[in-house]
Amino acid sequence: MSESTSTTPQKPPAASMLDALHEISGTLTTVQDKWAGLGSILTDLRDIVQESTTLLHEEMGELRQQVDRLTQQTARAPVHERPWWRAHLTVLVTGILVLGGLLVGLAWWPLGATTPRLEALARDLDGTLVQGYAQLPKGLQDKINSLYAQHFFQSPGKRQGGGK
């Protein structure tokens, strides 16, 4: 019986090493190509950042000049001080109107003058109601009784002696 041997001939070690070196060389070339692409992208980004920084510095310089111009213009503007009464004119006018209104109201409103007259009228009306209470219709008597009860007074009928 014969033993089976592989039919593919094996390469000598030097040839295998040469193939491996060619494979490594190809991989290295691919990596270098990719790094070269990244390098050009990084170079472009650096250039863009430098241009942006330059533009920003120029614009900031222009803005500083404008701020300086505006500051100088406002520093030169004359300041007009108003007198104290003009600064508080609204408060002064309101105060004068309120005080004037109070004075006019006190002068025209008769304090306490109407109270004695109204009390005398109420006494006379009450006396008349007490005297003629019995002749009034029943519905009117009930309304008068409820009115007196609302104000905590004794009704004319009870003071008359004969009514409710």
Rosetta silent file (secondary structure, phi, psi, omega in degrees, C-alpha in Angstrom):
SEQUENCE: MSESTSTTPQKPPAASMLDALHEISGTLTTVQDKWAGLGSILTDLRDIVQESTTLLHEEMGELRQQVDRLTQQTARAPVHERPWWRAHLTVLVTGILVLGGLLVGLAWWPLGATTPRLEALARDLDGTLVQGYAQLPKGLQDKINSLYAQHFFQSPGKRQGGGK
SCORE:     score description
SCORE:     0.000 S_00000001
   1 L     0.000  137.840 -177.349    0.000    0.000    0.000 S_00000001
   2 L  -103.607  149.463  178.821    1.293    3.256   -0.892 S_00000001
   3 L   -88.021  146.592  179.989    1.041    6.411    1.112 S_00000001
   4 L   -87.233  136.970  177.890   -0.542    9.454   -0.423 S_00000001
   5 L  -120.591  155.169 -177.783    1.586   12.495   -0.842 S_00000001
   6 L   -70.995  145.658 -176.299    0.476   15.927   -1.770 S_00000001
   7 L   -90.373  -13.935  179.354    0.588   16.694   -5.417 S_00000001
   8 L   -87.403  128.781  179.217    1.390   20.365   -5.044 S_00000001
   9 L   -75.531  141.831  177.843    5.023   21.016   -4.870 S_00000001
  10 L   -84.234  145.654 -179.462    6.127   23.181   -1.952 S_00000001
  11 L   -82.371  152.513  175.693    8.048   26.367   -2.606 S_00000001
  12 L   -68.660  155.431 -176.334   11.456   26.807   -1.296 S_00000001
  13 H   -59.077  -33.838 -179.042   11.652   29.081    1.783 S_00000001
  14 H   -66.542  -38.186  179.890   13.370   31.872   -0.091 S_00000001
  15 H   -68.966  -39.047  177.705   10.522   32.044   -2.630 S_00000001
  16 H   -63.308  -40.398  179.841    7.890   32.148    0.166 S_00000001
  17 H   -67.209  -37.761  179.401    9.780   34.970    1.821 S_00000001
  18 H   -65.679  -39.873  177.033    9.954   36.850   -1.477 S_00000001
  19 H   -64.276  -41.865  179.768    6.162   36.512   -1.950 S_00000001
  20 H   -64.286  -39.069  178.478    5.556   37.739    1.615 S_00000001
  21 H   -66.133  -39.121  176.974    7.841   40.734    0.981 S_00000001
  22 H   -63.809  -40.944  178.820    5.931   41.603   -2.203 S_00000001
  23 H   -64.476  -43.272  178.460    2.635   41.379   -0.263 S_00000001
  24 H   -64.848  -40.268  179.548    4.005   43.643    2.523 S_00000001
  25 H   -62.997  -41.363  177.605    5.325   46.075   -0.082 S_00000001
  26 H   -63.573  -44.138  178.695    1.869   46.282   -1.707 S_00000001
  27 H   -62.928  -42.353  179.117    0.202   46.898    1.645 S_00000001
  28 H   -62.696  -39.836  178.352    2.772   49.572    2.486 S_00000001
  29 H   -64.886  -41.675  178.379    2.129   51.303   -0.827 S_00000001
  30 H   -62.339  -44.613  179.524   -1.643   51.293   -0.160 S_00000001
  31 H   -64.216  -42.264  179.697   -1.121   52.748    3.320 S_00000001
  32 H   -63.321  -39.335  178.351    1.229   55.417    1.958 S_00000001
  33 H   -63.297  -43.095  179.116   -1.309   56.374   -0.691 S_00000001
  34 H   -65.096  -41.613  179.172   -4.021   56.711    1.957 S_00000001
  35 H   -66.563  -33.952  178.636   -1.721   58.767    4.223 S_00000001
  36 H   -65.334  -40.060  176.752   -0.820   60.975    1.307 S_00000001
  37 H   -63.768  -43.603  177.843   -4.554   61.666    0.754 S_00000001
  38 H   -64.800  -37.749  179.412   -5.006   62.448    4.449 S_00000001
  39 H   -62.823  -41.294  179.677   -1.943   64.681    4.373 S_00000001
  40 H   -68.927  -35.320  176.616   -3.363   66.738    1.515 S_00000001
  41 H   -64.395  -44.015  179.196   -6.709   67.052    3.367 S_00000001
  42 H   -64.113  -37.031  178.011   -4.890   68.190    6.516 S_00000001
  43 H   -64.614  -43.053  177.806   -2.882   70.695    4.476 S_00000001
  44 H   -62.322  -43.296  179.148   -6.095   72.088    2.966 S_00000001
  45 H   -61.945  -42.029  178.138   -7.693   72.357    6.432 S_00000001
  46 H   -60.407  -43.649  179.740   -4.635   74.203    7.756 S_00000001
  47 H   -63.079  -41.423  179.508   -4.829   76.674    4.867 S_00000001
  48 H   -63.639  -44.149  179.195   -8.575   77.266    5.470 S_00000001
  49 H   -62.482  -41.336  179.194   -8.019   77.884    9.201 S_00000001
  50 H   -64.420  -42.388  178.823   -5.204   80.355    8.442 S_00000001
  51 H   -64.756  -42.644  179.575   -7.354   82.244    5.929 S_00000001
  52 H   -62.880  -42.462  179.150  -10.308   82.340    8.345 S_00000001
  53 H   -62.797  -42.040  178.718   -8.095   83.608   11.157 S_00000001
  54 H   -62.171  -46.759  178.548   -6.693   86.347    8.918 S_00000001
  55 H   -62.000  -40.937  179.887  -10.201   87.438    7.862 S_00000001
  56 H   -63.072  -42.752  178.157  -11.397   87.386   11.454 S_00000001
  57 H   -63.052  -39.877  178.748   -8.512   89.594   12.585 S_00000001
  58 H   -64.519  -44.609 -179.259   -9.252   92.065    9.781 S_00000001
  59 H   -66.938  -38.490  177.881  -12.968   92.223   10.647 S_00000001
  60 H   -63.242  -38.575  177.539  -12.206   92.596   14.365 S_00000001
  61 H   -62.361  -41.914  178.507   -9.890   95.499   13.533 S_00000001
  62 H   -65.361  -42.074  178.588  -12.699   97.182   11.562 S_00000001
  63 H   -63.078  -41.210  178.187  -15.165   96.594   14.402 S_00000001
  64 H   -61.265  -40.826  178.792  -12.722   98.065   16.933 S_00000001
  65 H   -63.874  -41.605  178.617  -12.352  101.150   14.745 S_00000001
  66 H   -64.862  -41.674  178.386  -16.132  101.559   14.533 S_00000001
  67 H   -63.881  -42.460  178.085  -16.503  101.165   18.309 S_00000001
  68 H   -61.830  -41.665  178.751  -13.753  103.733   18.875 S_00000001
  69 H   -62.648  -45.641  179.856  -15.476  106.150   16.485 S_00000001
  70 H   -64.887  -38.469  178.485  -18.834  105.712   18.226 S_00000001
  71 H   -63.519  -42.477  178.538  -17.237  106.105   21.640 S_00000001
  72 H   -66.087  -38.493  179.707  -15.588  109.339   20.579 S_00000001
  73 H   -65.863  -41.441  179.858  -18.841  110.644   19.101 S_00000001
  74 H   -72.462  -30.045  178.432  -20.799  109.937   22.285 S_00000001
  75 H   -69.219  -30.666 -179.554  -18.042  111.426   24.411 S_00000001
  76 H   -82.695  -16.890 -176.666  -18.279  114.664   22.401 S_00000001
  77 L   -64.491  133.703 -178.999  -22.091  114.875   22.602 S_00000001
  78 L   -71.048  143.472  179.525  -23.185  117.720   24.888 S_00000001
  79 L  -103.871  120.379  179.031  -25.000  116.751   28.063 S_00000001
  80 L  -101.272  115.580  177.331  -27.990  118.923   28.899 S_00000001
  81 L   -85.974  131.613  177.928  -28.927  118.773   32.540 S_00000001
  82 L   -89.739  149.668  174.717  -32.589  119.369   33.218 S_00000001
  83 L   -63.868  157.395 -174.743  -33.684  121.295   36.284 S_00000001
  84 H   -60.338  -35.557 -177.532  -34.940  119.098   39.130 S_00000001
  85 H   -70.490  -28.797  179.584  -38.540  120.201   38.653 S_00000001
  86 H   -76.696  -32.513  178.814  -38.526  119.216   34.996 S_00000001
  87 H   -68.345  -28.450 -177.380  -37.155  115.775   35.737 S_00000001
  88 L  -115.103   31.340 -174.697  -40.015  115.176   38.194 S_00000001
  89 H   -61.718  -41.117 -178.938  -42.722  117.081   36.310 S_00000001
  90 H   -63.049  -43.403  179.963  -45.210  114.192   36.225 S_00000001
  91 H   -65.490  -42.107 -179.819  -45.031  113.660   39.970 S_00000001
  92 H   -63.544  -46.400 -179.582  -45.400  117.385   40.619 S_00000001
  93 H   -63.445  -43.266  179.120  -48.445  117.762   38.331 S_00000001
  94 H   -62.537  -43.950  179.093  -50.121  114.683   39.795 S_00000001
  95 H   -62.678  -42.706  179.708  -49.533  115.908   43.357 S_00000001
  96 H   -64.235  -42.442  179.668  -50.879  119.377   42.573 S_00000001
  97 H   -64.363  -41.629  179.420  -54.005  117.917   40.933 S_00000001
  98 H   -64.977  -46.921  179.205  -54.703  115.593   43.855 S_00000001
  99 H   -63.534  -40.993  177.792  -54.260  118.346   46.430 S_00000001
 100 H   -62.582  -42.319  177.488  -56.382  120.734   44.373 S_00000001
 101 H   -61.682  -41.046  177.907  -59.114  118.131   44.061 S_00000001
 102 H   -64.107  -43.729  179.987  -59.113  117.549   47.813 S_00000001
 103 H   -64.440  -43.711  177.933  -59.324  121.269   48.538 S_00000001
 104 H   -64.134  -42.444  178.853  -62.178  121.807   46.063 S_00000001
 105 H   -61.583  -42.074  179.057  -63.995  118.764   47.441 S_00000001
 106 H   -67.854  -34.623 -178.644  -63.656  119.996   51.014 S_00000001
 107 H   -72.114  -35.625 -175.641  -64.843  123.479   50.063 S_00000001
 108 H   -94.522  -19.044 -177.320  -67.949  122.287   48.195 S_00000001
 109 L   -92.112  116.676 -179.780  -68.954  119.267   50.294 S_00000001
 110 L   -78.215  100.062 -177.081  -70.903  120.279   53.365 S_00000001
 111 L   -70.167  120.944  175.420  -69.492  117.952   56.011 S_00000001
 112 L    76.896   -6.379 -177.608  -72.129  116.910   58.488 S_00000001
 113 L   -72.892  -31.726 -177.391  -74.697  119.454   57.250 S_00000001
 114 H   -83.203  -23.410 -175.496  -76.965  116.828   55.663 S_00000001
 115 H   -64.139  -49.132  178.963  -76.932  114.406   58.566 S_00000001
 116 H   -63.618  -35.422  179.770  -79.069  116.452   61.005 S_00000001
 117 H   -67.803  -40.787  178.699  -81.552  117.300   58.250 S_00000001
 118 H   -67.417  -37.019  177.925  -81.902  113.644   57.245 S_00000001
 119 H   -64.543  -40.620  179.119  -82.363  112.597   60.859 S_00000001
 120 H   -65.122  -42.195  178.192  -85.144  115.160   61.322 S_00000001
 121 H   -61.223  -44.856 -179.086  -86.859  113.948   58.127 S_00000001
 122 H   -62.782  -39.696  178.600  -86.619  110.315   59.254 S_00000001
 123 H   -64.000  -42.647 -179.169  -88.139  111.197   62.678 S_00000001
 124 H   -67.381  -41.536  177.575  -91.064  113.018   61.060 S_00000001
 125 H   -63.863  -40.720  179.841  -91.737  110.199   58.582 S_00000001
 126 H   -63.693  -41.756  178.709  -91.577  107.622   61.370 S_00000001
 127 H   -63.337  -40.079  178.580  -94.068  109.612   63.469 S_00000001
 128 H   -65.595  -40.521  178.609  -96.458  109.859   60.530 S_00000001
 129 H   -64.772  -40.579 -179.807  -96.157  106.106   59.891 S_00000001
 130 H   -63.447  -42.122 -177.959  -96.876  105.272   63.525 S_00000001
 131 H   -68.259  -40.837 -174.930 -100.016  107.436   63.527 S_00000001
 132 H  -104.647   17.947 -174.760 -101.451  106.111   60.249 S_00000001
 133 H   -62.934  -39.162 -175.704 -100.136  102.539   60.371 S_00000001
 134 H   -68.189  -28.025 -177.886 -103.536  100.937   61.024 S_00000001
 135 H   -83.266  -10.304 -177.913 -105.098  102.563   57.926 S_00000001
 136 L   -75.438  149.846  176.170 -102.391  101.234   55.569 S_00000001
 137 L   -64.372  155.629 -175.090 -103.075   98.131   53.414 S_00000001
 138 H   -59.244  -42.634 -179.737 -101.751   94.832   54.749 S_00000001
 139 H   -61.374  -41.896  178.970  -99.145   94.412   51.918 S_00000001
 140 H   -67.790  -37.277  177.375  -97.685   97.892   52.602 S_00000001
 141 H   -61.166  -42.061  179.601  -97.609   97.153   56.355 S_00000001
 142 H   -63.958  -41.045  178.528  -95.590   93.977   55.665 S_00000001
 143 H   -64.304  -41.106  179.062  -93.105   95.897   53.486 S_00000001
 144 H   -65.887  -41.580  178.673  -92.676   98.583   56.173 S_00000001
 145 H   -60.960  -43.065 -179.453  -92.181   95.915   58.882 S_00000001
 146 H   -68.547  -35.604  177.974  -89.468   94.160   56.799 S_00000001
 147 H   -64.556  -44.001  178.605  -87.730   97.492   56.088 S_00000001
 148 H   -66.699  -36.782  179.596  -87.617   98.366   59.780 S_00000001
 149 H   -67.150  -35.594  178.762  -86.414   94.836   60.632 S_00000001
 150 H   -62.318  -32.822 -177.446  -83.550   95.132   58.087 S_00000001
 151 L  -102.545   13.953  173.411  -82.292   98.218   59.909 S_00000001
 152 L    60.715   41.956  173.513  -82.907   96.743   63.392 S_00000001
 153 L  -114.611  156.492  176.317  -85.696   99.145   64.417 S_00000001
 154 L   -77.297  134.619 -174.664  -89.000   98.334   66.073 S_00000001
 155 L   -67.600  155.537  179.331  -91.824   98.490   63.498 S_00000001
 156 H   -60.469  -31.787  179.842  -94.449  101.298   63.717 S_00000001
 157 H   -64.817  -38.889  179.613  -97.176   98.710   64.346 S_00000001
 158 H   -70.893  -32.668  179.803  -95.489   97.454   67.544 S_00000001
 159 H   -78.847  -21.596  179.374  -94.982  100.994   68.798 S_00000001
 160 H   -75.271  -32.307  176.923  -98.597  101.844   68.043 S_00000001
 161 L   105.712  -25.240 -173.965  -99.706   99.093   70.318 S_00000001
 162 L  -107.188  -19.530 -173.538 -102.334   97.445   68.153 S_00000001
 163 L   -95.960 -160.822 -179.188 -100.462   96.028   65.140 S_00000001
 164 L   -67.145    0.000    0.000  -97.787   93.490   64.587 S_00000001
